[in-house]
Amino acid sequence: MTIQAINVRNQFKGKVKAIIEGSVVSEVDVETPAGIVTSVITTRSVKDLGLTIGSEVVALVKATEVSIAKL
């Protein structure tokens, strides 16, 4: 799947700096030029996205939600 367009305007490209994995949810720290963005996502999503330290991602911020798309 390739993202061709998205309506979320607040996007921060970066690399995964840290993953604190829990049994249900995990914290993912993304290092961006604007600073560290932390997202709390399901541990299943971390595994499904294949996120590891150094993965290139985009943090998508809308209201109080931060989503991550792997590049």
CHARMM-style PDB file with segment names, atoms N, HN, CA, C and O in Angstrom:
ATOM      1  N   MET     1       0.849  -1.184   0.000  1.00  0.00      PROA
ATOM      2  CA  MET     1       0.000   0.000   0.000  1.00  0.00      PROA
ATOM      3  C   MET     1       0.886   1.237   0.000  1.00  0.00      PROA
ATOM      4  O   MET     1       1.846   1.323   0.766  1.00  0.00      PROA
ATOM      5  N   THR     2       0.564   2.180  -0.851  1.00  0.00      PROA
ATOM      6  HN  THR     2      -0.216   2.110  -1.473  1.00  0.00      PROA
ATOM      7  CA  THR     2       1.294   3.437  -0.924  1.00  0.00      PROA
ATOM      8  C   THR     2       0.326   4.577  -0.648  1.00  0.00      PROA
ATOM      9  O   THR     2      -0.764   4.618  -1.218  1.00  0.00      PROA
ATOM     10  N   ILE     3       0.710   5.490   0.213  1.00  0.00      PROA
ATOM     11  HN  ILE     3       1.596   5.457   0.676  1.00  0.00      PROA
ATOM     12  CA  ILE     3      -0.125   6.658   0.483  1.00  0.00      PROA
ATOM     13  C   ILE     3       0.109   7.656  -0.641  1.00  0.00      PROA
ATOM     14  O   ILE     3       1.233   8.118  -0.837  1.00  0.00      PROA
ATOM     15  N   GLN     4      -0.946   7.992  -1.384  1.00  0.00      PROA
ATOM     16  HN  GLN     4      -1.859   7.616  -1.225  1.00  0.00      PROA
ATOM     17  CA  GLN     4      -0.838   8.944  -2.483  1.00  0.00      PROA
ATOM     18  C   GLN     4      -1.287  10.338  -2.063  1.00  0.00      PROA
ATOM     19  O   GLN     4      -0.772  11.337  -2.565  1.00  0.00      PROA
ATOM     20  N   ALA     5      -2.235  10.406  -1.154  1.00  0.00      PROA
ATOM     21  HN  ALA     5      -2.653   9.595  -0.746  1.00  0.00      PROA
ATOM     22  CA  ALA     5      -2.727  11.686  -0.667  1.00  0.00      PROA
ATOM     23  C   ALA     5      -3.357  11.465   0.702  1.00  0.00      PROA
ATOM     24  O   ALA     5      -3.871  10.388   1.002  1.00  0.00      PROA
ATOM     25  N   ILE     6      -3.306  12.508   1.521  1.00  0.00      PROA
ATOM     26  HN  ILE     6      -2.889  13.383   1.277  1.00  0.00      PROA
ATOM     27  CA  ILE     6      -3.904  12.417   2.853  1.00  0.00      PROA
ATOM     28  C   ILE     6      -4.360  13.812   3.256  1.00  0.00      PROA
ATOM     29  O   ILE     6      -3.742  14.807   2.875  1.00  0.00      PROA
ATOM     30  N   ASN     7      -5.436  13.885   4.024  1.00  0.00      PROA
ATOM     31  HN  ASN     7      -5.937  13.077   4.334  1.00  0.00      PROA
ATOM     32  CA  ASN     7      -5.976  15.189   4.394  1.00  0.00      PROA
ATOM     33  C   ASN     7      -5.349  15.763   5.659  1.00  0.00      PROA
ATOM     34  O   ASN     7      -5.646  16.900   6.025  1.00  0.00      PROA
ATOM     35  N   VAL     8      -4.498  15.010   6.327  1.00  0.00      PROA
ATOM     36  HN  VAL     8      -4.257  14.086   6.030  1.00  0.00      PROA
ATOM     37  CA  VAL     8      -3.853  15.512   7.543  1.00  0.00      PROA
ATOM     38  C   VAL     8      -2.734  16.466   7.146  1.00  0.00      PROA
ATOM     39  O   VAL     8      -1.807  16.079   6.434  1.00  0.00      PROA
ATOM     40  N   ARG     9      -2.819  17.701   7.602  1.00  0.00      PROA
ATOM     41  HN  ARG     9      -3.571  18.015   8.180  1.00  0.00      PROA
ATOM     42  CA  ARG     9      -1.854  18.734   7.194  1.00  0.00      PROA
ATOM     43  C   ARG     9      -0.613  18.780   8.089  1.00  0.00      PROA
ATOM     44  O   ARG     9       0.455  19.195   7.638  1.00  0.00      PROA
ATOM     45  N   ASN    10      -0.739  18.365   9.339  1.00  0.00      PROA
ATOM     46  HN  ASN    10      -1.607  18.028   9.705  1.00  0.00      PROA
ATOM     47  CA  ASN    10       0.395  18.407  10.256  1.00  0.00      PROA
ATOM     48  C   ASN    10       1.159  17.094  10.155  1.00  0.00      PROA
ATOM     49  O   ASN    10       0.805  16.106  10.798  1.00  0.00      PROA
ATOM     50  N   GLN    11       2.210  17.095   9.340  1.00  0.00      PROA
ATOM     51  HN  GLN    11       2.497  17.898   8.818  1.00  0.00      PROA
ATOM     52  CA  GLN    11       2.989  15.897   9.084  1.00  0.00      PROA
ATOM     53  C   GLN    11       4.455  16.164   9.430  1.00  0.00      PROA
ATOM     54  O   GLN    11       5.011  17.199   9.062  1.00  0.00      PROA
ATOM     55  N   PHE    12       5.061  15.235  10.132  1.00  0.00      PROA
ATOM     56  HN  PHE    12       4.610  14.395  10.431  1.00  0.00      PROA
ATOM     57  CA  PHE    12       6.451  15.386  10.538  1.00  0.00      PROA
ATOM     58  C   PHE    12       7.217  14.134  10.137  1.00  0.00      PROA
ATOM     59  O   PHE    12       7.005  13.069  10.717  1.00  0.00      PROA
ATOM     60  N   LYS    13       8.102  14.247   9.156  1.00  0.00      PROA
ATOM     61  HN  LYS    13       8.275  15.112   8.686  1.00  0.00      PROA
ATOM     62  CA  LYS    13       8.945  13.113   8.778  1.00  0.00      PROA
ATOM     63  C   LYS    13      10.027  12.945   9.830  1.00  0.00      PROA
ATOM     64  O   LYS    13      10.538  13.923  10.375  1.00  0.00      PROA
ATOM     65  N   GLY    14      10.368  11.705  10.108  1.00  0.00      PROA
ATOM     66  HN  GLY    14       9.952  10.910   9.666  1.00  0.00      PROA
ATOM     67  CA  GLY    14      11.413  11.458  11.081  1.00  0.00      PROA
ATOM     68  C   GLY    14      11.778   9.991  11.138  1.00  0.00      PROA
ATOM     69  O   GLY    14      11.350   9.190  10.307  1.00  0.00      PROA
ATOM     70  N   LYS    15      12.581   9.658  12.140  1.00  0.00      PROA
ATOM     71  HN  LYS    15      12.929  10.309  12.814  1.00  0.00      PROA
ATOM     72  CA  LYS    15      13.017   8.280  12.356  1.00  0.00      PROA
ATOM     73  C   LYS    15      12.629   7.846  13.759  1.00  0.00      PROA
ATOM     74  O   LYS    15      12.656   8.637  14.703  1.00  0.00      PROA
ATOM     75  N   VAL    16      12.268   6.580  13.877  1.00  0.00      PROA
ATOM     76  HN  VAL    16      12.246   5.938  13.111  1.00  0.00      PROA
ATOM     77  CA  VAL    16      11.917   6.032  15.192  1.00  0.00      PROA
ATOM     78  C   VAL    16      13.169   6.041  16.064  1.00  0.00      PROA
ATOM     79  O   VAL    16      14.198   5.468  15.706  1.00  0.00      PROA
ATOM     80  N   LYS    17      13.060   6.698  17.206  1.00  0.00      PROA
ATOM     81  HN  LYS    17      12.224   7.163  17.496  1.00  0.00      PROA
ATOM     82  CA  LYS    17      14.188   6.801  18.139  1.00  0.00      PROA
ATOM     83  C   LYS    17      14.079   5.772  19.258  1.00  0.00      PROA
ATOM     84  O   LYS    17      15.090   5.239  19.716  1.00  0.00      PROA
ATOM     85  N   ALA    18      12.843   5.491  19.702  1.00  0.00      PROA
ATOM     86  HN  ALA    18      12.022   5.924  19.330  1.00  0.00      PROA
ATOM     87  CA  ALA    18      12.641   4.540  20.801  1.00  0.00      PROA
ATOM     88  C   ALA    18      11.259   3.927  20.697  1.00  0.00      PROA
ATOM     89  O   ALA    18      10.315   4.560  20.225  1.00  0.00      PROA
ATOM     90  N   ILE    19      11.154   2.683  21.148  1.00  0.00      PROA
ATOM     91  HN  ILE    19      11.921   2.169  21.532  1.00  0.00      PROA
ATOM     92  CA  ILE    19       9.870   1.989  21.233  1.00  0.00      PROA
ATOM     93  C   ILE    19       9.789   1.366  22.623  1.00  0.00      PROA
ATOM     94  O   ILE    19      10.627   0.549  23.003  1.00  0.00      PROA
ATOM     95  N   ILE    20       8.776   1.764  23.364  1.00  0.00      PROA
ATOM     96  HN  ILE    20       8.095   2.428  23.054  1.00  0.00      PROA
ATOM     97  CA  ILE    20       8.522   1.165  24.669  1.00  0.00      PROA
ATOM     98  C   ILE    20       7.301   0.280  24.483  1.00  0.00      PROA
ATOM     99  O   ILE    20       6.167   0.759  24.442  1.00  0.00      PROA
ATOM    100  N   GLU    21       7.551  -1.020  24.372  1.00  0.00      PROA
ATOM    101  HN  GLU    21       8.472  -1.409  24.406  1.00  0.00      PROA
ATOM    102  CA  GLU    21       6.497  -1.971  24.010  1.00  0.00      PROA
ATOM    103  C   GLU    21       5.782  -2.500  25.235  1.00  0.00      PROA
ATOM    104  O   GLU    21       6.409  -2.981  26.179  1.00  0.00      PROA
ATOM    105  N   GLY    22       4.454  -2.406  25.212  1.00  0.00      PROA
ATOM    106  HN  GLY    22       3.945  -2.015  24.445  1.00  0.00      PROA
ATOM    107  CA  GLY    22       3.614  -2.987  26.251  1.00  0.00      PROA
ATOM    108  C   GLY    22       2.857  -4.174  25.687  1.00  0.00      PROA
ATOM    109  O   GLY    22       2.988  -4.493  24.506  1.00  0.00      PROA
ATOM    110  N   SER    23       2.072  -4.825  26.517  1.00  0.00      PROA
ATOM    111  HN  SER    23       1.966  -4.566  27.477  1.00  0.00      PROA
ATOM    112  CA  SER    23       1.338  -6.000  26.048  1.00  0.00      PROA
ATOM    113  C   SER    23       0.213  -5.620  25.089  1.00  0.00      PROA
ATOM    114  O   SER    23      -0.119  -6.397  24.194  1.00  0.00      PROA
ATOM    115  N   VAL    24      -0.381  -4.434  25.263  1.00  0.00      PROA
ATOM    116  HN  VAL    24      -0.111  -3.803  25.990  1.00  0.00      PROA
ATOM    117  CA  VAL    24      -1.486  -4.004  24.403  1.00  0.00      PROA
ATOM    118  C   VAL    24      -1.137  -2.754  23.608  1.00  0.00      PROA
ATOM    119  O   VAL    24      -1.386  -2.700  22.403  1.00  0.00      PROA
ATOM    120  N   VAL    25      -0.565  -1.747  24.265  1.00  0.00      PROA
ATOM    121  HN  VAL    25      -0.363  -1.791  25.243  1.00  0.00      PROA
ATOM    122  CA  VAL    25      -0.175  -0.511  23.582  1.00  0.00      PROA
ATOM    123  C   VAL    25       1.312  -0.263  23.767  1.00  0.00      PROA
ATOM    124  O   VAL    25       1.927  -0.738  24.722  1.00  0.00      PROA
ATOM    125  N   SER    26       1.874   0.490  22.834  1.00  0.00      PROA
ATOM    126  HN  SER    26       1.375   0.875  22.058  1.00  0.00      PROA
ATOM    127  CA  SER    26       3.296   0.833  22.879  1.00  0.00      PROA
ATOM    128  C   SER    26       3.467   2.323  22.635  1.00  0.00      PROA
ATOM    129  O   SER    26       2.639   2.955  21.978  1.00  0.00      PROA
ATOM    130  N   GLU    27       4.556   2.881  23.174  1.00  0.00      PROA
ATOM    131  HN  GLU    27       5.228   2.368  23.708  1.00  0.00      PROA
ATOM    132  CA  GLU    27       4.929   4.267  22.907  1.00  0.00      PROA
ATOM    133  C   GLU    27       6.020   4.252  21.846  1.00  0.00      PROA
ATOM    134  O   GLU    27       6.990   3.501  21.951  1.00  0.00      PROA
ATOM    135  N   VAL    28       5.856   5.084  20.827  1.00  0.00      PROA
ATOM    136  HN  VAL    28       5.068   5.694  20.742  1.00  0.00      PROA
ATOM    137  CA  VAL    28       6.848   5.190  19.765  1.00  0.00      PROA
ATOM    138  C   VAL    28       7.326   6.638  19.730  1.00  0.00      PROA
ATOM    139  O   VAL    28       6.538   7.549  19.478  1.00  0.00      PROA
ATOM    140  N   ASP    29       8.619   6.849  19.984  1.00  0.00      PROA
ATOM    141  HN  ASP    29       9.259   6.109  20.190  1.00  0.00      PROA
ATOM    142  CA  ASP    29       9.224   8.174  19.911  1.00  0.00      PROA
ATOM    143  C   ASP    29       9.813   8.359  18.523  1.00  0.00      PROA
ATOM    144  O   ASP    29      10.612   7.544  18.060  1.00  0.00      PROA
ATOM    145  N   VAL    30       9.407   9.448  17.858  1.00  0.00      PROA
ATOM    146  HN  VAL    30       8.759  10.110  18.234  1.00  0.00      PROA
ATOM    147  CA  VAL    30       9.886   9.760  16.521  1.00  0.00      PROA
ATOM    148  C   VAL    30      10.704  11.044  16.598  1.00  0.00      PROA
ATOM    149  O   VAL    30      10.214  12.074  17.061  1.00  0.00      PROA
ATOM    150  N   GLU    31      11.946  10.979  16.143  1.00  0.00      PROA
ATOM    151  HN  GLU    31      12.344  10.143  15.766  1.00  0.00      PROA
ATOM    152  CA  GLU    31      12.808  12.156  16.116  1.00  0.00      PROA
ATOM    153  C   GLU    31      12.592  12.884  14.804  1.00  0.00      PROA
ATOM    154  O   GLU    31      12.840  12.331  13.732  1.00  0.00      PROA
ATOM    155  N   THR    32      12.125  14.140  14.886  1.00  0.00      PROA
ATOM    156  HN  THR    32      11.923  14.590  15.756  1.00  0.00      PROA
ATOM    157  CA  THR    32      11.850  14.961  13.715  1.00  0.00      PROA
ATOM    158  C   THR    32      12.681  16.243  13.801  1.00  0.00      PROA
ATOM    159  O   THR    32      13.228  16.552  14.860  1.00  0.00      PROA
ATOM    160  N   PRO    33      12.781  16.990  12.700  1.00  0.00      PROA
ATOM    161  CA  PRO    33      13.475  18.284  12.777  1.00  0.00      PROA
ATOM    162  C   PRO    33      12.836  19.234  13.793  1.00  0.00      PROA
ATOM    163  O   PRO    33      13.508  20.125  14.314  1.00  0.00      PROA
ATOM    164  N   ALA    34      11.544  19.050  14.078  1.00  0.00      PROA
ATOM    165  HN  ALA    34      10.999  18.327  13.655  1.00  0.00      PROA
ATOM    166  CA  ALA    34      10.840  19.907  15.040  1.00  0.00      PROA
ATOM    167  C   ALA    34      10.986  19.420  16.471  1.00  0.00      PROA
ATOM    168  O   ALA    34      10.561  20.107  17.400  1.00  0.00      PROA
ATOM    169  N   GLY    35      11.583  18.242  16.670  1.00  0.00      PROA
ATOM    170  HN  GLY    35      11.929  17.684  15.915  1.00  0.00      PROA
ATOM    171  CA  GLY    35      11.723  17.670  17.998  1.00  0.00      PROA
ATOM    172  C   GLY    35      11.148  16.263  18.046  1.00  0.00      PROA
ATOM    173  O   GLY    35      10.818  15.676  17.015  1.00  0.00      PROA
ATOM    174  N   ILE    36      11.033  15.736  19.245  1.00  0.00      PROA
ATOM    175  HN  ILE    36      11.300  16.212  20.083  1.00  0.00      PROA
ATOM    176  CA  ILE    36      10.514  14.385  19.440  1.00  0.00      PROA
ATOM    177  C   ILE    36       8.986  14.414  19.460  1.00  0.00      PROA
ATOM    178  O   ILE    36       8.380  15.220  20.165  1.00  0.00      PROA
ATOM    179  N   VAL    37       8.373  13.523  18.676  1.00  0.00      PROA
ATOM    180  HN  VAL    37       8.866  12.867  18.103  1.00  0.00      PROA
ATOM    181  CA  VAL    37       6.928  13.321  18.684  1.00  0.00      PROA
ATOM    182  C   VAL    37       6.704  11.911  19.206  1.00  0.00      PROA
ATOM    183  O   VAL    37       7.307  10.957  18.714  1.00  0.00      PROA
ATOM    184  N   THR    38       5.835  11.780  20.204  1.00  0.00      PROA
ATOM    185  HN  THR    38       5.345  12.555  20.604  1.00  0.00      PROA
ATOM    186  CA  THR    38       5.543  10.468  20.773  1.00  0.00      PROA
ATOM    187  C   THR    38       4.119  10.060  20.419  1.00  0.00      PROA
ATOM    188  O   THR    38       3.175  10.833  20.583  1.00  0.00      PROA
ATOM    189  N   SER    39       3.985   8.842  19.935  1.00  0.00      PROA
ATOM    190  HN  SER    39       4.752   8.214  19.802  1.00  0.00      PROA
ATOM    191  CA  SER    39       2.675   8.292  19.596  1.00  0.00      PROA
ATOM    192  C   SER    39       2.427   7.048  20.434  1.00  0.00      PROA
ATOM    193  O   SER    39       3.327   6.227  20.615  1.00  0.00      PROA
ATOM    194  N   VAL    40       1.212   6.907  20.942  1.00  0.00      PROA
ATOM    195  HN  VAL    40       0.481   7.574  20.794  1.00  0.00      PROA
ATOM    196  CA  VAL    40       0.800   5.691  21.631  1.00  0.00      PROA
ATOM    197  C   VAL    40      -0.092   4.936  20.659  1.00  0.00      PROA
ATOM    198  O   VAL    40      -1.196   5.380  20.342  1.00  0.00      PROA
ATOM    199  N   ILE    41       0.392   3.791  20.188  1.00  0.00      PROA
ATOM    200  HN  ILE    41       1.288   3.430  20.446  1.00  0.00      PROA
ATOM    201  CA  ILE    41      -0.346   2.975  19.233  1.00  0.00      PROA
ATOM    202  C   ILE    41      -0.391   1.540  19.748  1.00  0.00      PROA
ATOM    203  O   ILE    41       0.331   1.185  20.680  1.00  0.00      PROA
ATOM    204  N   THR    42      -1.228   0.733  19.147  1.00  0.00      PROA
ATOM    205  HN  THR    42      -1.814   1.022  18.390  1.00  0.00      PROA
ATOM    206  CA  THR    42      -1.307  -0.650  19.603  1.00  0.00      PROA
ATOM    207  C   THR    42       0.003  -1.373  19.297  1.00  0.00      PROA
ATOM    208  O   THR    42       0.681  -1.072  18.314  1.00  0.00      PROA
ATOM    209  N   THR    43       0.340  -2.314  20.142  1.00  0.00      PROA
ATOM    210  HN  THR    43      -0.210  -2.559  20.940  1.00  0.00      PROA
ATOM    211  CA  THR    43       1.534  -3.126  19.931  1.00  0.00      PROA
ATOM    212  C   THR    43       1.390  -3.927  18.644  1.00  0.00      PROA
ATOM    213  O   THR    43       2.375  -4.164  17.945  1.00  0.00      PROA
ATOM    214  N   ARG    44       0.176  -4.342  18.330  1.00  0.00      PROA
ATOM    215  HN  ARG    44      -0.624  -4.149  18.898  1.00  0.00      PROA
ATOM    216  CA  ARG    44      -0.072  -5.043  17.069  1.00  0.00      PROA
ATOM    217  C   ARG    44       0.310  -4.159  15.880  1.00  0.00      PROA
ATOM    218  O   ARG    44       0.890  -4.647  14.910  1.00  0.00      PROA
ATOM    219  N   SER    45      -0.009  -2.866  15.944  1.00  0.00      PROA
ATOM    220  HN  SER    45      -0.481  -2.469  16.732  1.00  0.00      PROA
ATOM    221  CA  SER    45       0.347  -1.950  14.858  1.00  0.00      PROA
ATOM    222  C   SER    45       1.855  -1.797  14.727  1.00  0.00      PROA
ATOM    223  O   SER    45       2.376  -1.710  13.615  1.00  0.00      PROA
ATOM    224  N   VAL    46       2.562  -1.764  15.857  1.00  0.00      PROA
ATOM    225  HN  VAL    46       2.140  -1.835  16.760  1.00  0.00      PROA
ATOM    226  CA  VAL    46       4.026  -1.698  15.810  1.00  0.00      PROA
ATOM    227  C   VAL    46       4.566  -2.893  15.037  1.00  0.00      PROA
ATOM    228  O   VAL    46       5.446  -2.749  14.188  1.00  0.00      PROA
ATOM    229  N   LYS    47       4.036  -4.065  15.333  1.00  0.00      PROA
ATOM    230  HN  LYS    47       3.321  -4.183  16.023  1.00  0.00      PROA
ATOM    231  CA  LYS    47       4.486  -5.286  14.657  1.00  0.00      PROA
ATOM    232  C   LYS    47       4.048  -5.312  13.188  1.00  0.00      PROA
ATOM    233  O   LYS    47       4.842  -5.652  12.311  1.00  0.00      PROA
ATOM    234  N   ASP    48       2.777  -4.950  12.918  1.00  0.00      PROA
ATOM    235  HN  ASP    48       2.132  -4.674  13.630  1.00  0.00      PROA
ATOM    236  CA  ASP    48       2.265  -4.956  11.549  1.00  0.00      PROA
ATOM    237  C   ASP    48       3.029  -3.984  10.650  1.00  0.00      PROA
ATOM    238  O   ASP    48       3.267  -4.278   9.478  1.00  0.00      PROA
ATOM    239  N   LEU    49       3.417  -2.819  11.198  1.00  0.00      PROA
ATOM    240  HN  LEU    49       3.224  -2.581  12.150  1.00  0.00      PROA
ATOM    241  CA  LEU    49       4.185  -1.834  10.435  1.00  0.00      PROA
ATOM    242  C   LEU    49       5.667  -2.204  10.343  1.00  0.00      PROA
ATOM    243  O   LEU    49       6.410  -1.626   9.551  1.00  0.00      PROA
ATOM    244  N   GLY    50       6.085  -3.167  11.155  1.00  0.00      PROA
ATOM    245  HN  GLY    50       5.481  -3.637  11.798  1.00  0.00      PROA
ATOM    246  CA  GLY    50       7.492  -3.555  11.154  1.00  0.00      PROA
ATOM    247  C   GLY    50       8.390  -2.453  11.695  1.00  0.00      PROA
ATOM    248  O   GLY    50       9.524  -2.287  11.246  1.00  0.00      PROA
ATOM    249  N   LEU    51       7.872  -1.697  12.668  1.00  0.00      PROA
ATOM    250  HN  LEU    51       6.951  -1.832  13.033  1.00  0.00      PROA
ATOM    251  CA  LEU    51       8.643  -0.578  13.212  1.00  0.00      PROA
ATOM    252  C   LEU    51       9.805  -1.073  14.063  1.00  0.00      PROA
ATOM    253  O   LEU    51       9.649  -1.950  14.912  1.00  0.00      PROA
ATOM    254  N   THR    52      10.959  -0.495  13.817  1.00  0.00      PROA
ATOM    255  HN  THR    52      11.086   0.217  13.128  1.00  0.00      PROA
ATOM    256  CA  THR    52      12.158  -0.753  14.603  1.00  0.00      PROA
ATOM    257  C   THR    52      12.877   0.572  14.787  1.00  0.00      PROA
ATOM    258  O   THR    52      12.550   1.560  14.130  1.00  0.00      PROA
ATOM    259  N   ILE    53      13.849   0.590  15.674  1.00  0.00      PROA
ATOM    260  HN  ILE    53      14.114  -0.213  16.208  1.00  0.00      PROA
ATOM    261  CA  ILE    53      14.647   1.789  15.853  1.00  0.00      PROA
ATOM    262  C   ILE    53      15.288   2.122  14.502  1.00  0.00      PROA
ATOM    263  O   ILE    53      15.889   1.261  13.860  1.00  0.00      PROA
ATOM    264  N   GLY    54      15.149   3.383  14.082  1.00  0.00      PROA
ATOM    265  HN  GLY    54      14.661   4.082  14.604  1.00  0.00      PROA
ATOM    266  CA  GLY    54      15.721   3.823  12.817  1.00  0.00      PROA
ATOM    267  C   GLY    54      14.759   3.781  11.646  1.00  0.00      PROA
ATOM    268  O   GLY    54      15.083   4.299  10.578  1.00  0.00      PROA
ATOM    269  N   SER    55      13.569   3.173  11.810  1.00  0.00      PROA
ATOM    270  HN  SER    55      13.306   2.752  12.678  1.00  0.00      PROA
ATOM    271  CA  SER    55      12.588   3.162  10.721  1.00  0.00      PROA
ATOM    272  C   SER    55      12.211   4.587  10.345  1.00  0.00      PROA
ATOM    273  O   SER    55      11.980   5.422  11.219  1.00  0.00      PROA
ATOM    274  N   GLU    56      12.148   4.868   9.044  1.00  0.00      PROA
ATOM    275  HN  GLU    56      12.335   4.189   8.333  1.00  0.00      PROA
ATOM    276  CA  GLU    56      11.691   6.173   8.574  1.00  0.00      PROA
ATOM    277  C   GLU    56      10.171   6.172   8.565  1.00  0.00      PROA
ATOM    278  O   GLU    56       9.543   5.274   8.004  1.00  0.00      PROA
ATOM    279  N   VAL    57       9.585   7.186   9.193  1.00  0.00      PROA
ATOM    280  HN  VAL    57      10.095   7.916   9.649  1.00  0.00      PROA
ATOM    281  CA  VAL    57       8.135   7.265   9.335  1.00  0.00      PROA
ATOM    282  C   VAL    57       7.679   8.705   9.138  1.00  0.00      PROA
ATOM    283  O   VAL    57       8.490   9.628   9.059  1.00  0.00      PROA
ATOM    284  N   VAL    58       6.384   8.871   9.060  1.00  0.00      PROA
ATOM    285  HN  VAL    58       5.725   8.121   9.124  1.00  0.00      PROA
ATOM    286  CA  VAL    58       5.754  10.191   9.080  1.00  0.00      PROA
ATOM    287  C   VAL    58       4.774  10.195  10.240  1.00  0.00      PROA
ATOM    288  O   VAL    58       3.890   9.341  10.304  1.00  0.00      PROA
ATOM    289  N   ALA    59       4.917  11.143  11.158  1.00  0.00      PROA
ATOM    290  HN  ALA    59       5.636  11.836  11.106  1.00  0.00      PROA
ATOM    291  CA  ALA    59       3.962  11.315  12.247  1.00  0.00      PROA
ATOM    292  C   ALA    59       2.871  12.241  11.731  1.00  0.00      PROA
ATOM    293  O   ALA    59       3.146  13.370  11.325  1.00  0.00      PROA
ATOM    294  N   LEU    60       1.640  11.762  11.749  1.00  0.00      PROA
ATOM    295  HN  LEU    60       1.417  10.845  12.079  1.00  0.00      PROA
ATOM    296  CA  LEU    60       0.496  12.524  11.262  1.00  0.00      PROA
ATOM    297  C   LEU    60      -0.313  12.981  12.467  1.00  0.00      PROA
ATOM    298  O   LEU    60      -0.842  12.157  13.213  1.00  0.00      PROA
ATOM    299  N   VAL    61      -0.410  14.295  12.659  1.00  0.00      PROA
ATOM    300  HN  VAL    61       0.019  14.964  12.053  1.00  0.00      PROA
ATOM    301  CA  VAL    61      -1.038  14.837  13.860  1.00  0.00      PROA
ATOM    302  C   VAL    61      -2.365  15.484  13.498  1.00  0.00      PROA
ATOM    303  O   VAL    61      -2.425  16.382  12.659  1.00  0.00      PROA
ATOM    304  N   LYS    62      -3.432  15.014  14.144  1.00  0.00      PROA
ATOM    305  HN  LYS    62      -3.383  14.284  14.825  1.00  0.00      PROA
ATOM    306  CA  LYS    62      -4.759  15.594  13.961  1.00  0.00      PROA
ATOM    307  C   LYS    62      -5.417  15.634  15.337  1.00  0.00      PROA
ATOM    308  O   LYS    62      -5.633  14.592  15.956  1.00  0.00      PROA
ATOM    309  N   ALA    63      -5.729  16.816  15.807  1.00  0.00      PROA
ATOM    310  HN  ALA    63      -5.553  17.663  15.304  1.00  0.00      PROA
ATOM    311  CA  ALA    63      -6.303  17.033  17.146  1.00  0.00      PROA
ATOM    312  C   ALA    63      -5.353  16.417  18.184  1.00  0.00      PROA
ATOM    313  O   ALA    63      -4.199  16.836  18.273  1.00  0.00      PROA
ATOM    314  N   THR    64      -5.808  15.442  18.961  1.00  0.00      PROA
ATOM    315  HN  THR    64      -6.746  15.101  18.888  1.00  0.00      PROA
ATOM    316  CA  THR    64      -4.955  14.846  19.980  1.00  0.00      PROA
ATOM    317  C   THR    64      -4.418  13.487  19.550  1.00  0.00      PROA
ATOM    318  O   THR    64      -3.845  12.767  20.367  1.00  0.00      PROA
ATOM    319  N   GLU    65      -4.591  13.126  18.294  1.00  0.00      PROA
ATOM    320  HN  GLU    65      -5.057  13.711  17.630  1.00  0.00      PROA
ATOM    321  CA  GLU    65      -4.169  11.818  17.791  1.00  0.00      PROA
ATOM    322  C   GLU    65      -2.910  11.945  16.955  1.00  0.00      PROA
ATOM    323  O   GLU    65      -2.796  12.859  16.138  1.00  0.00      PROA
ATOM    324  N   VAL    66      -1.973  11.045  17.150  1.00  0.00      PROA
ATOM    325  HN  VAL    66      -2.066  10.303  17.814  1.00  0.00      PROA
ATOM    326  CA  VAL    66      -0.774  10.984  16.327  1.00  0.00      PROA
ATOM    327  C   VAL    66      -0.740   9.593  15.693  1.00  0.00      PROA
ATOM    328  O   VAL    66      -0.698   8.577  16.387  1.00  0.00      PROA
ATOM    329  N   SER    67      -0.759   9.573  14.358  1.00  0.00      PROA
ATOM    330  HN  SER    67      -0.793  10.398  13.795  1.00  0.00      PROA
ATOM    331  CA  SER    67      -0.663   8.318  13.622  1.00  0.00      PROA
ATOM    332  C   SER    67       0.695   8.246  12.967  1.00  0.00      PROA
ATOM    333  O   SER    67       1.359   9.268  12.796  1.00  0.00      PROA
ATOM    334  N   ILE    68       1.120   7.035  12.596  1.00  0.00      PROA
ATOM    335  HN  ILE    68       0.580   6.205  12.735  1.00  0.00      PROA
ATOM    336  CA  ILE    68       2.423   6.845  11.975  1.00  0.00      PROA
ATOM    337  C   ILE    68       2.248   6.052  10.698  1.00  0.00      PROA
ATOM    338  O   ILE    68       1.533   5.050  10.672  1.00  0.00      PROA
ATOM    339  N   ALA    69       2.911   6.509   9.621  1.00  0.00      PROA
ATOM    340  HN  ALA    69       3.491   7.323   9.642  1.00  0.00      PROA
ATOM    341  CA  ALA    69       2.941   5.779   8.354  1.00  0.00      PROA
ATOM    342  C   ALA    69       4.391   5.461   8.038  1.00  0.00      PROA
ATOM    343  O   ALA    69       5.231   6.361   8.020  1.00  0.00      PROA
ATOM    344  N   LYS    70       4.697   4.199   7.789  1.00  0.00      PROA
ATOM    345  HN  LYS    70       4.015   3.468   7.804  1.00  0.00      PROA
ATOM    346  CA  LYS    70       6.066   3.800   7.475  1.00  0.00      PROA
ATOM    347  C   LYS    70       6.402   4.151   6.044  1.00  0.00      PROA
ATOM    348  O   LYS    70       5.596   3.920   5.143  1.00  0.00      PROA
ATOM    349  N   LEU    71       7.582   4.706   5.824  1.00  0.00      PROA
ATOM    350  HN  LEU    71       8.236   4.893   6.557  1.00  0.00      PROA
ATOM    351  CA  LEU    71       8.031   5.041   4.463  1.00  0.00      PROA
ATOM    352  C   LEU    71       8.854   3.928   3.888  1.00  0.00      PROA
ATOM    353  OT1 LEU    71       9.320   4.028   2.753  1.00  0.00      PROA
TER     354      LEU     71
END
